[in-house]
Amino acid sequence: MTTRRIVVGLDGSDGSIAARDWCLEHAAPLDAEVIGVAAIDLVPIVPPPATNIGLGTFDEEALERAHAEQLDELVAPLRDAGIPCRTMVRLGNPAGALDDIASEEDCELIVVGRRGHGGIAELLLGSVPHTLAHHARRPVVIVPAPAGS
């Protein structure tokens, strides 16, 4: 039997943790490998504190390393459960990156958490789940964050 693949967007938010937990529950019964993806949108460039990048500098490798370390921590529960998984860091628009990786890796499914902005905030700020729901080339599961998040 061919192993299925699921791409899950992971940024450390409550929504992405809920998406990871959905994969934790469903990947094994689906005989699926999980690909945890951190997509780094460089517009605007705001380095995460963990990279120790000073203002006015940009070290792409340090930024990618910091996200890769965070991804390793985020997928640890999947590995601990014996679910095959790997991680990828991609620079660019998160929705586009997730959709591209899903196509490149021949994934059956994209899983993302719902942030819950909704309304005007979603219209003004855009939304990865919203964009994927309308434009992804693969099926998308949007997982709500736990109540109270």
N, C-alpha and C positions, 0 to 999 in steps of 0.2 A: 504494500500500500504506500502511496506517495504521502509524505508528510505535508500537511497543510501549513500555511504561514499566516500569522496575524501581526500587523503593525500596530503598535500602541504608542500614542504620543505621551511623553512623560516630561513634565516641567517642575514637578514637586508640589503643584497645587493640589487642593483637596479633590478637584475634579479629576486630575490625572492619577491620583492615588486610587480613586474609585474605578477608573478605567483599568488600571493595573490589577486591582482586585477582581474585576470582571474577568480578566484574562486568567487569573489564578483559579477561578471557579470553572471556566469553560474550556481552557486550552487542552487539558488532558483528555476529557471526553471527546474532543474534536481531533485528537492526535495531532495537535498543532504546535509548531515552534513559534515563539513570540519574539518579535524584533522590537525592542524598546528604542524609541527615537527621541532625541532632543534636537529640536530645530531652533537655531539661533537667528532671530531676525535682527539684522544690523542697522535697521532704521527705526528709531534713532539708536546710535551706539551708546549703550549704557552697560558698562562691564559689571558683571556680578561681583559682589564684595569678595568672594572666595578666591578671585584671581589675583588680588593685590596689584591690579593695574592702576597706575596713577592717571589722573585726568590729563587729557591731551596725548595719551599714548594708546597704542592698540597692538596687542600681541595676539594674533589669531590663534597660534598654537596654545598659548596659556588659556585662552578662553575655551578652546575645544577640550583641553585636558580637564579643566574644572567641570565642564558639563559631563565629560566621560566618567569622572569620579562620582558625580551625583547620580548618573544613570546606573552605575554599578550598584550603588546602595539601593536605588529604587527597584531594580530587578532582583535583588537578593531573595525576597520571598518566593519568587518564581523558581529560582535555582534551588532553593531549599526544599521546594515541593517536588523537585525532580522534573520540572517542565523545561524542555530545551529552550534556551533563549540566548540572544546576543544583543548587542547594543550598537547604535550608530549615532554619530553627531553630524548634523548637516547645517551648513550656513544657508540662510535664506528664509523666505516666507514660510512659516510653519505649515499652513494648509497645503501649499504647493510641495513642500519637502515631503510631507507624509504621503501625499498622492503619488509623487514621483517614485519614492522608495517602494510603495505598495506595488507599483507597476514593474519597476526594475527587479524586484525580488519575487514577482509572480505570487503576491499575497492574495488570499481569498477575502480578507476583511481588514478594515481600518477601525480601530477603537480609540475614541477620545473621550475625555471628560467634558461635561457641560459646565461652563463657568457661571451661568445664571445671571449675566448682566441683563439681557433682554431689553426690550423697548428701545428708547432713544440711545442708550449706551451702545447697544449692538449695532444700530444703524450708523452711529458716528465712529465707533472704534473698530468695527469689523469684528469677526468672530471666527476662530478656526473651525469649531463645530458647524457653524452656520455655512461657511464657505464649502466645507467638505460635503455637507448634506446636499448642496446644490450643484457641486462641480466635480466631485470625486469620480474616478473611473472604476472604483470598486465599491462594494457595499460598505456602509458606515454604521457603526454602533456608537451612539452618543449616550454616555452613562452619567446620570445626575450625581452630584456630590451628595454625601449624607445630609439629612435634614439638619439645619442649624449651622452649616458650614459657611 
